[in-house]
Amino acid sequence: MNHRLTLHVLGGLLVFEGVTLLSPIPFSLYYRDGQLGAFALSAAITALAGGLLFYGFRSRDEVTLREGFAIVTFGWVGFALFGSLPYLFSGCLPNPIDAIFESMSGFATVGASVFTNVEALPQSVLFWRALTQWVGGMGIIVLGVAILPLLGVGGMQLYEAEVSGPTTDRLTPRIQDTARLLWGVYALVTTGGVALLWLGEMNFFDAICHTFAAVATGGFSTRNASMAAFGTYSQIVLMVLMLLGGANFALHCYALRGNFRRYWQSEEFRFYIGLLVAVTSLTFACNWSRYDSSLLNVRDSAFTVISIVTTTGFATADYEQWHVLIHGVLLVVMFMGACAGSTAGSLKLVRIVLLLKHAYLQTARLIHPRQVYVLKLDRRTVSPEIMQDVLGFTVLFLGVFVIAALLLAATGVDLITAGSGVIACLSTVGPGLGAVGPTDNYASLPNFAKIVLSVVMLLGRLEISTVLVLCFASFWKK
């Protein structure tokens, strides 16, 4: 692997983060929260470290697949580590493990928090939490692809290593154009969300923070009660933003070109909508006796299901008080996630669709062993290699879940908290059950458990294989 090139590109990404760390300063000045120095110092340290790497390891070589994996993984780790500096310097999180956990949760768009009272935080810190999710939503490496021409290196390998899902859908011939197009759609949806929320009961600050978290399917809120602190209008807008964030952004790009039929032509998108309708209907039926108002039942049921399926993690109700069947159903959909090519995490529905089709064909072969069956998705034949990737990733996903849950249980955490906390972090949902439920947080967990969950968040956001490939000795050999 070309270590010099890897460090050079990582330096450029850290310089970008250093500049990004200046963004909360206007909010600090406007609200006079006294955090100007914390962000200025964080920006200076990050930019200095990035500059030393960028200029100290100059390289004009092309990025290969190996460098792509290393840059994606270490880039994410670097962003999380340096992104924790404002929490430390502001005094909001004096424990470095807590600060790194909160930062990783932001950039991985998990929404798991160790803050027990977010309303007491300075506005600049709240904005930084939201901004980390917005940047992490589409992917800091995809953003890097858009600016890599300025660094003098190519970006196709980075895009393939970062983009979620079993296949990469290139919308334009040049990968830089693809990255810019995706970010353009991302920014357009964000702008629309801020405007709609600002027209309602939210002020501009709350509107921008919640839009950042919703579009990125992150879940960080500026209120202790999450979205329960706001009315029906704001919750409906958030549901729309979460739905858009959980769909394949390539479909949004086609829609902007006037091709709206691509939504319904996608089997994954149809499964996505069908899953939301089915789970919402079941939740509504189970909650029938718990609500005096059917409209309130529909609102809370739909919001909760959309929030969990899209791996966002916003809450309007304490679903731990609902029927135990709903607990099980919500845990199941946490394993499933939303669409590939979205900002959501977890297995992704395209893999679920392929696994269901594969299981059906395997069963059909038992009845008609001589008949030839072809696995197709969106009327296109799925190669055996892709199906092997899907099966392999599913095994890795479940393996990480089991190992991490056992590690948490070893610290004395109860099984419900351990299991739901791991899947909530691995699937980038945020809230789970037990001590990490929708009205609780992760502050009470032991430090070792937070370290494990921070690694789990990284694995979940980068789809496991991108990180695990670095553990092979052969990866580092020339």
Secondary structure as UniProt FT lines:
FT   HELIX           3..20
FT   TURN            21..24
FT   HELIX           25..31
FT   HELIX           36..56
FT   HELIX           65..83
FT   HELIX           85..89
FT   TURN            90..91
FT   HELIX           96..107
FT   TURN            108..109
FT   HELIX           118..120
FT   HELIX           123..138
FT   HELIX           140..151
FT   HELIX           156..162
FT   HELIX           175..199
FT   TURN            200..201
FT   HELIX           204..215
FT   TURN            216..217
FT   TURN            224..225
FT   HELIX           226..229
FT   HELIX           232..246
FT   HELIX           249..256
FT   TURN            257..258
FT   HELIX           261..265
FT   HELIX           267..286
FT   HELIX           288..290
FT   HELIX           294..309
FT   TURN            310..311
FT   HELIX           319..321
FT   HELIX           324..336
FT   TURN            340..341
FT   HELIX           349..367
FT   TURN            369..370
FT   STRAND          376..377
FT   TURN            378..379
FT   STRAND          380..381
FT   HELIX           384..410
FT   TURN            411..412
FT   HELIX           415..426
FT   TURN            427..428
FT   HELIX           434..436
FT   TURN            438..439
FT   TURN            443..444
FT   HELIX           447..461
FT   TURN            462..464
FT   HELIX           465..468
FT   HELIX           469..471
FT   HELIX           473..476
//
